[in-house]
Amino acid sequence: MSTFVLMRLLESAPRRYDMGIRLLSLGRSERLHARMAESVEAGERVLDVGCGTGSLALRCAQKGAEVTGIDSSPLMLDVASHKLAALDLGDKVDLIQMSAIDLDEKFEEGTFDVVVSSLMFSELSDDEQRFVLRECYALLRSGGRLLLADEVEPKSWWLRIPTRILRLPLVVITYILTQASTKAVADLDEKAADAGFTIQSVDRSMLGGLMLVVGAKDPED
């Protein structure tokens, strides 16, 4: 969908990123983050994979969670740092510049109570998505939770056609400007299940092109 393709363009201007995403999604991004943060409890250890400018990490910190946010962009992390400092939440969030692909090298298994990620998996290849989901599963404690939101292919063929047509010009423009693009994630909930998660809920919005997956790690694992 156009909202998410434009993410790549906005990433070149991180300080305008939040406003751009808010406008392009008609406020849905904020409501999505609020919903994801609702299930986070005070004192829980939360990993935000692809934290960007820290909007979701900030909401989790406001709930009293101890948050670790990772992102590969130093510019985005700089914006996140300033936002957290302005709200006196810097001591609640540890920001780390790193790729999601390197999760297994940075953290020990069972470190976190909750893993969250918003609009990041659409930047990964299929193999990378599966790898990162397996690592997220390993990093969660037994009974830990996954909250994952991203752009997906609509189930209905009649919705896929217009969304793909709408995306095409923006994909081309984005590639010309950044040599990269986002891609709707195929079978996001199934990939999470394949990684070991018990899927608790799957919700779609924006003509079926945005999915929120809530999963849990087996208490016995």
Secondary structure per residue as TSV (DSSP state, phi and psi in degrees):
chain	resnum	aa	ss	phi	psi
A	1	M	-	360.0	153.3
A	2	S	H	-59.1	-37.4
A	3	T	H	-53.6	-44.0
A	4	F	H	-85.4	-28.7
A	5	V	H	-63.5	-39.3
A	6	L	H	-68.3	-13.0
A	7	M	H	-54.0	-40.4
A	8	R	H	-62.9	-38.8
A	9	L	H	-67.5	-40.4
A	10	L	H	-68.4	-26.9
A	11	E	T	-66.2	-19.8
A	12	S	T	-77.3	-9.0
A	13	A	S	-136.5	71.9
A	14	P	G	-54.2	-34.0
A	15	R	G	-71.3	-15.5
A	16	R	G	-102.6	0.6
A	17	Y	H	-60.6	-51.5
A	18	D	H	-60.9	-44.9
A	19	M	H	-64.0	-41.2
A	20	G	H	-64.0	-46.2
A	21	I	H	-63.8	-39.9
A	22	R	H	-62.0	-44.2
A	23	L	H	-69.7	-45.0
A	24	L	H	-67.2	-30.9
A	25	S	T	-95.0	4.5
A	26	L	T	55.3	38.1
A	27	G	T	84.9	-2.3
A	28	R	H	-66.7	-32.0
A	29	S	H	-62.9	-41.5
A	30	E	H	-65.8	-42.5
A	31	R	H	-65.7	-35.7
A	32	L	H	-65.0	-45.9
A	33	H	H	-63.2	-39.6
A	34	A	H	-63.3	-40.8
A	35	R	H	-66.5	-41.5
A	36	M	H	-64.6	-39.5
A	37	A	H	-73.3	-19.2
A	38	E	H	-57.4	-35.0
A	39	S	T	-85.5	-3.9
A	40	V	-	-84.0	136.5
A	41	E	-	-112.8	155.3
A	42	A	T	-57.5	137.1
A	43	G	T	87.2	-10.8
A	44	E	-	-75.1	150.4
A	45	R	E	-94.8	118.9
A	46	V	E	-117.8	134.0
A	47	L	E	-109.4	121.7
A	48	D	E	-103.5	108.5
A	49	V	E	-89.3	115.9
A	50	G	T	76.6	54.5
A	51	C	-	-72.0	-16.3
A	52	G	T	57.8	-127.9
A	53	T	T	-84.7	8.5
A	54	G	S	86.0	13.7
A	55	S	H	-61.3	-46.4
A	56	L	H	-72.8	-41.0
A	57	A	H	-59.4	-39.3
A	58	L	H	-62.1	-45.1
A	59	R	H	-62.7	-39.7
A	60	C	H	-66.0	-39.1
A	61	A	H	-65.7	-36.2
A	62	Q	H	-65.3	-22.4
A	63	K	T	-81.7	-4.8
A	64	G	T	96.6	10.2
A	65	A	-	-80.3	157.3
A	66	E	E	-97.9	111.9
A	67	V	E	-110.0	137.9
A	68	T	E	-115.1	120.6
A	69	G	E	-112.7	129.6
A	70	I	E	-117.7	144.4
A	71	D	E	-160.2	149.9
A	72	S	S	-85.2	-11.4
A	73	S	-	-97.2	115.4
A	74	P	H	-65.9	-30.4
A	75	L	H	-67.6	-42.4
A	76	M	H	-64.8	-40.8
A	77	L	H	-66.7	-32.7
A	78	D	H	-64.3	-41.9
A	79	V	H	-63.8	-43.6
A	80	A	H	-59.5	-42.2
A	81	S	H	-61.3	-43.2
A	82	H	H	-67.0	-38.6
A	83	K	H	-64.3	-43.0
A	84	L	H	-67.2	-40.6
A	85	A	H	-63.8	-37.6
A	86	A	H	-64.1	-26.6
A	87	L	T	-103.8	9.7
A	88	D	T	58.3	41.2
A	89	L	-	-116.2	10.6
A	90	G	G	-59.0	-30.8
A	91	D	G	-80.9	-6.7
A	92	K	G	-96.7	-13.2
A	93	V	E	-130.2	126.3
A	94	D	E	-102.4	112.5
A	95	L	E	-96.4	130.5
A	96	I	E	-130.9	128.8
A	97	Q	E	-83.9	112.2
A	98	M	-	-169.3	162.5
A	99	S	-	-87.4	148.3
A	100	A	G	-62.2	-23.7
A	101	I	G	-67.1	-19.9
A	102	D	G	-100.1	15.9
A	103	L	H	-56.4	-39.3
A	104	D	H	-68.6	-18.8
A	105	E	H	-89.4	-15.6
A	106	K	H	-103.5	-37.3
A	107	F	S	-121.8	152.4
A	108	E	-	-86.9	155.8
A	109	E	T	-61.6	144.5
A	110	G	T	73.6	19.9
A	111	T	-	-75.1	-33.4
A	112	F	E	-115.7	154.1
A	113	D	E	-90.0	-31.7
A	114	V	E	-141.2	138.5
A	115	V	E	-117.5	128.4
A	116	V	E	-122.7	152.0
A	117	S	E	-158.3	133.1
A	118	S	E	-129.5	117.2
A	119	L	S	58.9	40.6
A	120	M	-	-116.5	-36.1
A	121	F	G	-65.3	-22.8
A	122	S	G	-69.9	-8.2
A	123	E	G	-93.6	-5.6
A	124	L	S	-103.6	156.3
A	125	S	-	-73.2	168.3
A	126	D	H	-58.5	-46.2
A	127	D	H	-64.3	-38.7
A	128	E	H	-66.1	-39.7
A	129	Q	H	-58.5	-47.2
A	130	R	H	-65.2	-39.7
A	131	F	H	-64.4	-47.2
A	132	V	H	-64.7	-37.8
A	133	L	H	-64.5	-38.8
A	134	R	H	-65.1	-38.7
A	135	E	H	-68.2	-38.6
A	136	C	H	-60.1	-40.6
A	137	Y	H	-62.4	-44.2
A	138	A	H	-65.9	-34.0
A	139	L	H	-77.8	-14.7
A	140	L	E	-83.1	145.8
A	141	R	E	-70.7	166.9
A	142	S	E	-58.8	129.9
A	143	G	E	82.7	1.1
A	144	G	E	-66.0	166.3
A	145	R	E	-121.3	149.9
A	146	L	E	-118.5	130.9
A	147	L	E	-126.4	112.6
A	148	L	E	-130.2	121.3
A	149	A	E	-123.8	133.2
A	150	D	E	-164.8	170.9
A	151	E	E	-73.6	132.6
A	152	V	B	-134.7	168.0
A	153	E	-	-76.3	128.7
A	154	P	-	-58.6	146.7
A	155	K	S	-68.1	-40.4
A	156	S	S	-78.6	130.1
A	157	W	H	-60.4	-33.2
A	158	W	H	-72.6	-14.7
A	159	L	H	-93.1	-26.9
A	160	R	H	-66.3	-39.5
A	161	I	H	-61.6	-54.0
A	162	P	H	-65.4	-35.3
A	163	T	H	-67.8	-36.5
A	164	R	H	-68.7	-38.9
A	165	I	H	-63.7	-42.0
A	166	L	H	-64.9	-34.0
A	167	R	H	-74.9	-32.4
A	168	L	H	-54.4	-52.6
A	169	P	H	-61.3	-37.4
A	170	L	H	-72.2	-33.0
A	171	V	H	-61.8	-43.5
A	172	V	H	-63.9	-47.1
A	173	I	H	-61.8	-43.8
A	174	T	H	-62.4	-41.3
A	175	Y	H	-65.6	-40.3
A	176	I	H	-61.9	-39.7
A	177	L	H	-83.7	-30.7
A	178	T	H	-126.7	-6.4
A	179	Q	S	58.2	27.4
A	180	A	-	-155.4	163.1
A	181	S	-	-156.1	166.4
A	182	T	-	-94.4	162.3
A	183	K	-	-143.7	130.9
A	184	A	-	-53.9	135.2
A	185	V	B	-80.8	130.8
A	186	A	S	-88.9	131.9
A	187	D	S	55.3	48.5
A	188	L	H	-59.0	-45.1
A	189	D	H	-67.4	-36.9
A	190	E	H	-67.8	-37.2
A	191	K	H	-65.9	-38.3
A	192	A	H	-64.5	-39.8
A	193	A	H	-66.2	-40.3
A	194	D	H	-62.7	-28.9
A	195	A	T	-76.7	-8.2
A	196	G	T	118.9	-11.2
A	197	F	-	-72.2	141.0
A	198	T	E	-85.7	116.4
A	199	I	E	-78.8	121.6
A	200	Q	E	-95.0	-33.6
A	201	S	E	-160.3	150.8
A	202	V	E	-136.5	120.2
A	203	D	E	-123.0	137.9
A	204	R	E	-116.2	149.0
A	205	S	E	-148.1	-179.9
A	206	M	T	52.7	60.4
A	207	L	T	60.3	27.4
A	208	G	T	83.4	4.9
A	209	G	T	-93.6	-3.6
A	210	L	E	-126.3	127.9
A	211	M	E	-122.7	137.9
A	212	L	E	-115.1	116.9
A	213	V	E	-107.8	128.9
A	214	V	E	-116.0	122.2
A	215	G	E	-133.8	170.2
A	216	A	E	-140.8	149.8
A	217	K	-	-85.5	138.9
A	218	D	-	-55.8	129.6
A	219	P	T	-58.6	-20.1
A	220	E	T	-88.1	-11.7
A	221	D	-	-83.2	360.0
